[in-house]
């Protein structure tokens, strides 16, 4: 993506099913779980820019021994920082106590983080501050082992204020109005309640407090706690939690908006936000890794038993397609094919835009994340040329001129690397006053790769704000002096804000929205903006289940192509003489390319939860009133 867009978080959970001595004997280190967690977090670093955290729980530790450890960092390289701290603590203990080296029980007793239950998190915050206090995992502490709760998630709730008020009504006094705090305290409330009820029952049966403790761990119904806690949640989430005595869970939202994958064998249970992370780190096949069903939780009890429980009734499946287009690792088998298909399906529109002139057209891509869709587009171009060659040969009826045949057979799409990003320069640019001039030079062009008679087709995975295109890429590409620049977006027009964890919170930041406003002004239809504002105000008075997205009417007077043309016009600077056009993927082809991942609310305004309609209406009110704030 040429626009720098941060996004949702990533989670990783490991439950070791064997004693630590087993891993020491088989893999050479009792730090097996910690090492695997480091790899899983690094492999998901693409999902978090603001911070990282790690927590572990040691099972069956005697009273007086520390059994919960947590480390968090918001430094520039947070994953390296937290594992450097972990390694330093371990090395210090081993140097001070050489007798620990070959005794795993002593290592577990005395070295922090060496637990059987591990939870990792890489964070990008769409709500709240980016201070260390905002970095996951969050910890809720209690002297009762069962009431200790560690929570980390990839999520955003649309109804944080409502959840906060619910906690206040319960008599709590939350320290912060952030969705992570409210979610954790809601789970914590029902956890406390469940533990208290179990203790009361066991006490009536004649058990002492000491005798009751292991029985509470055994009988605690985690699924029931989650059902009560998540009853009023509205958002997209993959929520992971550890309980102090050793139970663990991961809960996925009922629309399947945020992803969660799991793997299980006789040694480990693993959950992560991305499938190839598990494949790579544990060296297992694609078929062995499964997707957690929407609305379900995977629950691992202290005894190692694994259960899958329906927590919430599933909604219509709306797994985030934008995540597939850009954010997820392209090494996933399905995602790789989906991105290639996005390139394939947009080729016909490109062909019409260049008037079927492949001889005088150069194909390339910016940035590197668009390479896979580029490969799909080029493959479709090759197939098109092969059909043309075949038809030409059949038309010759046996009398084929050798030179002409040679010329036809040599026809192929022209592919060039026209732009190279200078990472060092991008890192240097910090001062706003000189940014526009310097950002033009973030990319270097390959001079001589394009002729003045050529069309230059550049594919990008998506165009959100258009800032980098306008300030940098189009200026840079125009230095090659092509006849025409065709910018291709493998994603449809992003018209509406996201509210489930991706950083697209404000309408006015979206170039498609600005283009629609410009068209309304041109055609003396700007009264629709004011009408929409008052309708949004009326909608916001309603309950969530009655609310609809009235912002969709901003786009209704225009065709898809009209909005694209206005976007191209707005991106072209006055000094850019080259003709510029923009082609966007259609929503229909997006669904065709990603048939199991139909979440498309940022393109269509069809939000998968009722809270989404509230957010988009509030975002429009904020825009109209000039408030530069989030709508959730």
Order of alpha helices (4+ residues) and beta strands (2+ residues): beta-alpha-alpha-beta-beta-alpha-alpha-beta-beta-beta-alpha-alpha-alpha-alpha-beta-beta-beta-beta-alpha-beta-beta-beta-alpha-alpha-beta-alpha-alpha-beta-beta-alpha-alpha-beta-beta-alpha-beta-alpha-alpha-alpha-beta-alpha-alpha-alpha
